Structure formats: C-alpha cells, structure tokens
Amino acid sequence: MESSIVVTDLVYYPIKSCKGHSVKELALDNIRGFRNDRLFMIVETNVTPWNFTSQRRLPRMSLIEPSIIDQDRKLNLEAPGMNSIQVQIKTVPLADKSDEHT
C-alpha cells in the first residue's frame, strides 16, 4: 500500500497565538526552523515569573495580525478598529555554544 503526504498550506505565525500568514514557500533558518515563525510571544508582566498569554485565555488574540517588515527590521501589528503599531526589532546575538563547558 503506497501512502503519500501532500502539503496543502504553509502558515507561519510571527507572534505565538496571533493571526498567521499563508504563504507558498517558507525559508528555514539554521537554528529555529521556519524563518520568522513564532519569534515573539505576548507575556503578562504583572506576575512573577512572567506568563505567556495564548488564545485559550484571550481568544481575540487571533484578530491581531502581525507582519515583519524585513528591510526595516520592524514588527507591524494591526487589529480591527485599532491603529496599527510598528516596533523596531532589535537583533540579539546568539551565545557561542563552542565556548560552553559541560
């Protein structure tokens, strides 16, 4: 019996639990998987330790449409009835694993 897998849609989510983007192709990065997928999450900072928030708790998060403007390294956020917001993305260098000792 022959079986096959068919990919019908590719979706990435710049912010965990917010609206995703359907695309025809996705680039992979060397560390995390799909480029720009779940780079960010919304957290509650009024508790210690901070807790991430998801659609299970706040279903309206699905209306937040994030997009990454690569050339400017900005995160753009849009939602119905709200003004859009742009936030500069700061690049944080990854730790050099070759210097770690076990």
C-alpha positions as CSV (number, residue, x, y, z in Angstrom):
1,M,0.0,0.0,0.0
2,E,1.5,3.3,-1.1
3,S,1.0,6.4,1.0
4,S,1.9,10.0,0.3
5,I,1.9,13.3,2.1
6,V,0.5,16.3,0.5
7,V,1.2,19.8,1.9
8,T,-2.0,21.9,1.3
9,D,-1.0,25.1,3.1
10,L,2.1,26.7,4.8
11,V,1.4,29.1,7.6
12,Y,3.8,31.0,9.8
13,Y,2.9,32.9,13.0
14,P,5.3,35.9,13.8
15,I,3.7,36.1,17.3
16,K,2.5,33.0,19.1
17,S,-1.3,32.8,19.2
18,C,-1.9,35.7,16.9
19,K,-3.1,35.5,13.3
20,G,-0.9,33.6,10.9
21,H,0.1,34.2,7.3
22,S,-0.4,31.6,4.5
23,V,2.5,31.5,2.0
24,K,3.5,29.5,-1.0
25,E,7.0,28.8,0.4
26,L,8.9,29.3,3.7
27,A,12.6,29.8,4.3
28,L,14.4,27.8,7.0
29,D,16.9,29.4,9.4
30,N,19.8,27.4,10.8
31,I,18.5,27.3,14.4
32,R,14.8,27.5,14.9
33,G,13.1,26.2,11.8
34,F,10.8,28.4,9.7
35,R,12.1,31.9,9.3
36,N,10.0,34.5,11.3
37,D,7.8,31.8,12.8
38,R,6.9,32.4,16.5
39,L,9.7,34.8,17.1
40,F,7.6,36.6,19.7
41,M,5.0,35.9,22.3
42,I,2.8,38.1,24.4
43,V,3.5,37.9,28.1
44,E,1.9,39.1,31.3
45,T,4.5,41.2,33.1
46,N,2.4,41.9,36.2
47,V,3.2,38.4,37.6
48,T,6.5,36.8,38.6
49,P,7.6,34.8,36.7
50,W,6.1,36.3,33.6
51,N,3.4,34.1,32.0
52,F,2.9,33.9,28.3
53,T,-0.7,34.5,27.0
54,S,-2.5,32.5,24.4
55,Q,-5.8,32.3,22.5
56,R,-7.0,29.8,25.1
57,R,-7.2,32.6,27.6
58,L,-7.7,35.6,25.2
59,P,-9.4,34.3,22.0
60,R,-9.4,37.8,20.5
61,M,-5.6,37.5,20.0
62,S,-6.5,35.7,16.8
63,L,-7.5,39.1,15.4
64,I,-4.1,40.6,15.9
65,E,-2.3,40.5,12.5
66,P,1.5,40.8,12.9
67,S,3.8,41.2,10.0
68,I,7.5,41.6,9.8
69,I,9.0,44.3,7.6
70,D,12.4,42.7,6.8
71,Q,14.1,45.6,5.1
72,D,13.4,47.8,8.1
73,R,13.5,45.1,10.8
74,K,10.1,46.2,12.1
75,L,7.2,44.3,13.6
76,N,3.9,45.7,12.4
77,L,0.7,45.0,14.4
78,E,-2.8,45.5,13.1
79,A,-6.2,44.7,14.6
80,P,-9.8,45.6,13.6
81,G,-10.8,49.0,15.0
82,M,-7.3,49.8,16.2
83,N,-4.4,52.0,14.9
84,S,-1.5,50.0,13.6
85,I,1.7,49.9,15.6
86,Q,5.3,49.4,14.4
87,V,8.0,48.2,16.7
88,Q,11.7,48.1,15.9
89,I,13.1,44.6,16.1
90,K,16.5,44.5,17.9
91,T,18.8,41.8,17.0
92,V,20.4,39.9,19.9
93,P,23.5,37.8,19.1
94,L,23.2,34.2,20.0
95,A,25.6,32.7,22.5
96,D,28.6,30.9,21.0
97,K,28.0,27.3,22.0
98,S,31.6,26.3,21.3
99,D,32.7,28.2,24.5
100,E,30.3,26.3,26.8
101,H,31.7,23.6,29.1
102,T,29.9,20.6,30.3
